[in-house]
């Protein structure tokens, strides 16, 4: 919880953001990663990546490289992108955040 407060924008809801997003947890052999992502300016995904040694996940800190994500993480981002487009950007009735949040990613990556 302490880490989340330093990663996500505050306040969560603002004129330029809905206050929703997604988190990706990735346990790799050498490092563990947490990708904190949120939607801003209607069509932008903003992201902060944290990492720690695989044997010390409680020591998450900002990842030292400009990485955007690995191929496995990007499959989750693609799912979120499609759900966002369907339920928020292209929804004829206007943004439906409940429908977006109800979507679930179920795949082995």
C-alpha positions as CSV (number, residue, x, y, z in Angstrom):
1,X,0.0,0.0,0.0
2,X,2.8,2.4,0.8
3,X,4.3,1.8,-2.6
4,X,1.0,2.3,-4.4
5,X,0.8,5.8,-2.9
6,X,4.1,6.8,-4.5
7,X,3.2,5.3,-7.9
8,X,-0.3,6.3,-8.8
9,X,-1.3,9.9,-9.3
10,X,-3.3,11.6,-6.6
11,X,-6.1,12.4,-6.6
12,X,-7.0,9.4,-8.7
13,X,-9.9,11.1,-10.4
14,X,-9.1,14.4,-12.1
15,X,-10.2,16.3,-15.2
16,X,-7.6,14.4,-17.3
17,X,-8.2,10.9,-15.8
18,X,-11.0,8.5,-14.8
19,X,-9.2,7.0,-11.8
20,X,-9.0,3.5,-13.3
21,X,-6.1,1.4,-14.6
22,X,-4.5,-2.0,-14.1
23,X,-1.5,-3.6,-12.5
24,X,0.7,-6.3,-13.9
25,X,2.8,-8.5,-11.6
26,X,5.5,-10.5,-13.3
27,X,7.8,-12.9,-11.6
28,X,10.8,-13.4,-13.8
29,X,13.8,-15.6,-13.0
30,X,16.1,-12.7,-11.9
31,X,13.7,-9.9,-11.0
32,X,10.1,-9.4,-10.1
33,X,8.2,-6.6,-11.6
34,X,5.1,-4.5,-10.9
35,X,3.7,-2.4,-13.7
36,X,1.3,0.2,-12.5
37,X,-0.8,1.6,-15.3
38,X,-3.6,4.1,-15.5
39,X,-5.7,5.7,-18.2
40,X,-5.3,9.5,-18.7
41,X,-6.3,12.0,-21.4
42,X,-9.0,9.5,-22.4
43,X,-6.7,7.5,-24.7
44,X,-3.3,7.3,-23.0
45,X,-2.0,4.6,-20.8
46,X,0.5,5.9,-18.3
47,X,2.9,3.5,-16.6
48,X,5.4,3.2,-13.8
49,X,7.5,0.1,-13.5
50,X,8.9,-1.1,-10.3
51,X,11.3,-4.0,-9.9
52,X,13.2,-5.9,-7.2
53,X,15.4,-9.0,-7.0
54,X,13.3,-12.1,-7.3
55,X,14.3,-13.2,-3.8
56,X,13.4,-9.8,-2.3
57,X,10.0,-8.7,-3.8
58,X,9.3,-6.6,-0.8
59,X,12.0,-4.2,-2.0
60,X,10.2,-2.9,-5.1
61,X,11.7,0.4,-6.3
62,X,11.5,2.3,-9.6
63,X,13.0,0.2,-12.4
64,X,16.3,1.7,-13.5
65,X,15.7,1.4,-17.3
66,X,13.2,3.0,-19.7
67,X,11.6,-0.4,-20.5
68,X,8.0,-0.3,-21.5
69,X,7.4,-4.0,-20.7
70,X,8.3,-7.4,-22.0
71,X,6.4,-9.3,-24.6
72,X,4.5,-11.2,-22.0
73,X,3.4,-8.1,-20.1
74,X,2.4,-6.4,-23.4
75,X,-0.2,-9.1,-24.0
76,X,-1.9,-7.9,-20.8
77,X,-1.6,-4.3,-21.9
78,X,-3.1,-5.2,-25.3
79,X,-6.1,-6.9,-23.6
80,X,-6.6,-3.7,-21.5
81,X,-6.3,-1.5,-24.6
82,X,-9.0,-3.5,-26.4
83,X,-11.3,-3.4,-23.3
84,X,-10.7,0.3,-23.0
85,X,-11.5,0.9,-26.6
86,X,-14.7,-1.2,-26.5
87,X,-16.1,0.1,-23.2
88,X,-14.9,3.6,-23.0
89,X,-13.7,5.1,-26.4
90,X,-16.0,3.4,-28.9
91,X,-19.0,2.8,-26.6
92,X,-22.1,4.4,-28.3
93,X,-23.6,5.1,-24.9
94,X,-20.6,6.8,-23.6
95,X,-17.8,5.6,-21.3
96,X,-18.9,2.5,-19.2
97,X,-16.2,2.1,-16.6
98,X,-18.1,-0.7,-14.8
99,X,-18.1,-2.8,-18.0
100,X,-14.4,-2.0,-18.5
101,X,-13.6,-3.1,-14.9
102,X,-15.7,-6.3,-15.3
103,X,-13.5,-7.6,-18.1
104,X,-11.0,-10.3,-17.0
105,X,-7.8,-11.4,-18.6
106,X,-7.5,-15.2,-18.4
107,X,-4.5,-16.5,-20.3
108,X,-1.2,-18.1,-19.6
109,X,1.6,-15.9,-20.7
